[in-house]
């Protein structure tokens, strides 16, 4: 069987320049591509430690027929979700908070590790997670 591996994750954003600044300056990602692509701009960022995965920052206005719906869902936190893994959730929380990242609470112990939620400037929801050592998943 052919092996499939995620390479890109698409996120709608309200302003690509503001998104680029947030993801590079606050989250520490690097800009990978920024080129015209038909009627849109192909803008990607990624973690320096993960060269095979890129976030595609898509202008929510690229689809005028759904722009209002997408903007409404983003503002309410109803769009895409992504989990960022770290080796020290509390330290990352402190560092990102100091840079102005909006968190939904404080890091908490969970069965899978230490975890906290945050948003980008457009309302997209994310998790920041430090995996537990020797994690054992509960059984159903």
Phi and psi in degrees as GROMACS dihedral restraints (atoms count N, CA, C in turn):
[ dihedral_restraints ]
;  ai    aj    ak    al  type     phi  dphi    fc
    3     4     5     6     1   -69.5    20    10
    4     5     6     7     1   136.5    20    10
    6     7     8     9     1   -86.2    20    10
    7     8     9    10     1   132.6    20    10
    9    10    11    12     1  -108.5    20    10
   10    11    12    13     1   139.8    20    10
   12    13    14    15     1  -139.5    20    10
   13    14    15    16     1   125.0    20    10
   15    16    17    18     1   -59.0    20    10
   16    17    18    19     1   137.3    20    10
   18    19    20    21     1  -123.3    20    10
   19    20    21    22     1   -27.2    20    10
   21    22    23    24     1  -140.3    20    10
   22    23    24    25     1   144.0    20    10
   24    25    26    27     1  -127.3    20    10
   25    26    27    28     1   123.1    20    10
   27    28    29    30     1   -93.6    20    10
   28    29    30    31     1   131.3    20    10
   30    31    32    33     1  -125.3    20    10
   31    32    33    34     1   129.8    20    10
   33    34    35    36     1   -77.5    20    10
   34    35    36    37     1   138.9    20    10
   36    37    38    39     1  -134.6    20    10
   37    38    39    40     1   153.8    20    10
   39    40    41    42     1   -81.0    20    10
   40    41    42    43     1   -20.7    20    10
   42    43    44    45     1  -155.0    20    10
   43    44    45    46     1   112.3    20    10
   45    46    47    48     1   -64.8    20    10
   46    47    48    49     1   -36.1    20    10
   48    49    50    51     1   -66.9    20    10
   49    50    51    52     1   -42.6    20    10
   51    52    53    54     1   -65.0    20    10
   52    53    54    55     1   -38.7    20    10
   54    55    56    57     1   -64.0    20    10
   55    56    57    58     1   -44.3    20    10
   57    58    59    60     1   -58.6    20    10
   58    59    60    61     1   -44.6    20    10
   60    61    62    63     1   -62.5    20    10
   61    62    63    64     1   -44.3    20    10
   63    64    65    66     1   -61.8    20    10
   64    65    66    67     1   -51.6    20    10
   66    67    68    69     1   -70.4    20    10
   67    68    69    70     1   -29.3    20    10
   69    70    71    72     1   -90.5    20    10
   70    71    72    73     1   -48.7    20    10
   72    73    74    75     1   -78.2    20    10
   73    74    75    76     1   -35.2    20    10
   75    76    77    78     1   -96.1    20    10
   76    77    78    79     1   -41.8    20    10
   78    79    80    81     1   -94.1    20    10
   79    80    81    82     1    -7.7    20    10
   81    82    83    84     1    78.8    20    10
   82    83    84    85     1    18.8    20    10
   84    85    86    87     1   -81.3    20    10
   85    86    87    88     1   168.3    20    10
   87    88    89    90     1  -112.6    20    10
   88    89    90    91     1   148.1    20    10
   90    91    92    93     1   -74.2    20    10
   91    92    93    94     1   131.6    20    10
   93    94    95    96     1  -103.2    20    10
   94    95    96    97     1   -51.6    20    10
   96    97    98    99     1  -138.3    20    10
   97    98    99   100     1   145.8    20    10
   99   100   101   102     1  -153.0    20    10
  100   101   102   103     1    88.6    20    10
  102   103   104   105     1  -139.1    20    10
  103   104   105   106     1   150.6    20    10
  105   106   107   108     1   -64.3    20    10
  106   107   108   109     1   142.9    20    10
  108   109   110   111     1  -144.1    20    10
  109   110   111   112     1    91.8    20    10
  111   112   113   114     1    63.4    20    10
  112   113   114   115     1  -126.6    20    10
  114   115   116   117     1   -87.4    20    10
  115   116   117   118     1     5.3    20    10
  117   118   119   120     1  -126.9    20    10
  118   119   120   121     1  -179.2    20    10
  120   121   122   123     1  -116.8    20    10
  121   122   123   124     1   121.6    20    10
  123   124   125   126     1   -87.5    20    10
  124   125   126   127     1   104.7    20    10
  126   127   128   129     1  -122.6    20    10
  127   128   129   130     1   119.9    20    10
  129   130   131   132     1  -129.1    20    10
  130   131   132   133     1   150.5    20    10
  132   133   134   135     1  -133.7    20    10
  133   134   135   136     1   164.7    20    10
  135   136   137   138     1  -165.7    20    10
  136   137   138   139     1   164.6    20    10
  138   139   140   141     1   -73.5    20    10
  139   140   141   142     1   136.0    20    10
  141   142   143   144     1   -58.2    20    10
  142   143   144   145     1   -25.8    20    10
  144   145   146   147     1   -89.4    20    10
  145   146   147   148     1     0.8    20    10
  147   148   149   150     1  -138.1    20    10
  148   149   150   151     1    73.6    20    10
  150   151   152   153     1   -67.8    20    10
  151   152   153   154     1   -14.6    20    10
  153   154   155   156     1   -96.8    20    10
  154   155   156   157     1     8.9    20    10
  156   157   158   159     1  -133.1    20    10
  157   158   159   160     1   128.0    20    10
  159   160   161   162     1  -124.8    20    10
  160   161   162   163     1   143.6    20    10
  162   163   164   165     1   -94.6    20    10
  163   164   165   166     1   125.5    20    10
  165   166   167   168     1   -95.6    20    10
  166   167   168   169     1   116.6    20    10
  168   169   170   171     1   -93.4    20    10
  169   170   171   172     1    99.7    20    10
  171   172   173   174     1   -96.3    20    10
  172   173   174   175     1   127.8    20    10
  174   175   176   177     1   -62.3    20    10
  175   176   177   178     1   121.6    20    10
  177   178   179   180     1   -59.4    20    10
  178   179   180   181     1   -20.8    20    10
  180   181   182   183     1   -82.3    20    10
  181   182   183   184     1    -0.8    20    10
  183   184   185   186     1   -66.4    20    10
  184   185   186   187     1   -22.6    20    10
  186   187   188   189     1  -119.5    20    10
  187   188   189   190     1    86.4    20    10
  189   190   191   192     1   -55.2    20    10
  190   191   192   193     1   -27.5    20    10
  192   193   194   195     1   -70.6    20    10
  193   194   195   196     1   -19.1    20    10
  195   196   197   198     1  -126.2    20    10
  196   197   198   199     1     5.2    20    10
  198   199   200   201     1   -54.1    20    10
  199   200   201   202     1   -48.2    20    10
  201   202   203   204     1   -62.1    20    10
  202   203   204   205     1   -41.6    20    10
  204   205   206   207     1   -64.0    20    10
  205   206   207   208     1   -44.5    20    10
  207   208   209   210     1   -64.0    20    10
  208   209   210   211     1   -46.2    20    10
  210   211   212   213     1   -61.0    20    10
  211   212   213   214     1   -39.5    20    10
  213   214   215   216     1   -64.6    20    10
  214   215   216   217     1   -45.7    20    10
  216   217   218   219     1   -63.8    20    10
  217   218   219   220     1   -40.9    20    10
  219   220   221   222     1   -61.3    20    10
  220   221   222   223     1   -47.9    20    10
  222   223   224   225     1   -60.0    20    10
  223   224   225   226     1   -30.7    20    10
  225   226   227   228     1   -93.2    20    10
  226   227   228   229     1     5.0    20    10
  228   229   230   231     1    73.5    20    10
  229   230   231   232     1    23.7    20    10
  231   232   233   234     1   -99.6    20    10
  232   233   234   235     1    13.6    20    10
  234   235   236   237     1  -100.5    20    10
  235   236   237   238     1  -157.0    20    10
  237   238   239   240     1   -50.7    20    10
  238   239   240   241     1   154.1    20    10
  240   241   242   243     1  -127.3    20    10
  241   242   243   244     1   148.0    20    10
  243   244   245   246     1  -148.3    20    10
  244   245   246   247     1   142.6    20    10
  246   247   248   249     1  -110.0    20    10
  247   248   249   250     1   125.3    20    10
  249   250   251   252     1   -98.5    20    10
  250   251   252   253     1   129.1    20    10
  252   253   254   255     1   -97.1    20    10
  253   254   255   256     1   142.0    20    10
  255   256   257   258     1  -139.9    20    10
  256   257   258   259     1   160.4    20    10
  258   259   260   261     1   -90.6    20    10
  259   260   261   262     1    -8.5    20    10
  261   262   263   264     1  -149.5    20    10
  262   263   264   265     1    92.4    20    10
  264   265   266   267     1   -62.7    20    10
  265   266   267   268     1   -42.3    20    10
  267   268   269   270     1   -67.2    20    10
  268   269   270   271     1   -39.5    20    10
  270   271   272   273     1   -67.8    20    10
  271   272   273   274     1   -41.6    20    10
  273   274   275   276     1   -64.6    20    10
  274   275   276   277     1   -39.6    20    10
  276   277   278   279     1   -59.4    20    10
  277   278   279   280     1   -47.3    20    10
  279   280   281   282     1   -63.2    20    10
  280   281   282   283     1   -44.1    20    10
  282   283   284   285     1   -64.4    20    10
  283   284   285   286     1   -47.2    20    10
  285   286   287   288     1   -70.9    20    10
  286   287   288   289     1   -35.4    20    10
  288   289   290   291     1   -60.5    20    10
  289   290   291   292     1   -41.8    20    10
  291   292   293   294     1   -63.8    20    10
  292   293   294   295     1   -25.2    20    10
  294   295   296   297     1   -88.1    20    10
  295   296   297   298     1    -1.1    20    10
  297   298   299   300     1    95.8    20    10
  298   299   300   301     1    11.7    20    10
  300   301   302   303     1   -70.4    20    10
  301   302   303   304     1   134.0    20    10
  303   304   305   306     1   -87.5    20    10
  304   305   306   307     1   112.0    20    10
  306   307   308   309     1   -97.1    20    10
  307   308   309   310     1   155.3    20    10
  309   310   311   312     1   -93.1    20    10
  310   311   312   313     1    -2.6    20    10
  312   313   314   315     1   179.0    20    10
  313   314   315   316     1  -156.2    20    10
  315   316   317   318     1  -114.6    20    10
  316   317   318   319     1   158.0    20    10
  318   319   320   321     1   -56.3    20    10
  319   320   321   322     1   136.8    20    10
  321   322   323   324     1  -131.7    20    10
  322   323   324   325     1   149.4    20    10
  324   325   326   327     1   -72.6    20    10
  325   326   327   328     1   131.6    20    10
  327   328   329   330     1  -128.0    20    10
  328   329   330   331     1   170.3    20    10
  330   331   332   333     1   -61.8    20    10
  331   332   333   334     1   -25.0    20    10
  333   334   335   336     1   -97.8    20    10
  334   335   336   337     1    -3.6    20    10
  336   337   338   339     1   141.7    20    10
  337   338   339   340     1  -155.2    20    10
  339   340   341   342     1  -103.4    20    10
  340   341   342   343     1   135.2    20    10
  342   343   344   345     1  -146.7    20    10
  343   344   345   346     1   147.5    20    10
  345   346   347   348     1  -154.5    20    10
  346   347   348   349     1   149.6    20    10
  348   349   350   351     1   -98.3    20    10
  349   350   351   352     1   153.6    20    10
  351   352   353   354     1  -149.9    20    10
  352   353   354   355     1   168.4    20    10
  354   355   356   357     1  -125.3    20    10
  355   356   357   358     1   153.9    20    10
  357   358   359   360     1   -87.8    20    10
  358   359   360   361     1   176.5    20    10
  360   361   362   363     1   -62.6    20    10
  361   362   363   364     1   -11.1    20    10
  363   364   365   366     1  -104.1    20    10
  364   365   366   367     1    -3.7    20    10
  366   367   368   369     1   103.1    20    10
  367   368   369   370     1    -5.5    20    10
  369   370   371   372     1   -60.0    20    10
  370   371   372   373     1   133.1    20    10
  372   373   374   375     1   -94.5    20    10
  373   374   375   376     1   140.6    20    10
  375   376   377   378     1  -138.9    20    10
  376   377   378   379     1   163.8    20    10
  378   379   380   381     1  -120.2    20    10
  379   380   381   382     1   146.5    20    10
  381   382   383   384     1  -117.9    20    10
  382   383   384   385     1   118.5    20    10
  384   385   386   387     1  -132.1    20    10
  385   386   387   388     1   135.1    20    10
  387   388   389   390     1  -106.9    20    10
  388   389   390   391     1   109.8    20    10
  390   391   392   393     1   -60.9    20    10
  391   392   393   394     1   143.4    20    10
  393   394   395   396     1   -70.8    20    10
  394   395   396   397     1   145.8    20    10
  396   397   398   399     1   -71.5    20    10
  397   398   399   400     1   139.5    20    10
  399   400   401   402     1    53.0    20    10
  400   401   402   403     1    44.4    20    10
  402   403   404   405     1   -60.3    20    10
  403   404   405   406     1   132.6    20    10
  405   406   407   408     1  -119.3    20    10
  406   407   408   409     1   120.3    20    10
  408   409   410   411     1   -77.8    20    10
  409   410   411   412     1   141.6    20    10
  411   412   413   414     1   -67.1    20    10
  412   413   414   415     1   151.1    20    10
  414   415   416   417     1   -97.0    20    10
  415   416   417   418     1   153.6    20    10
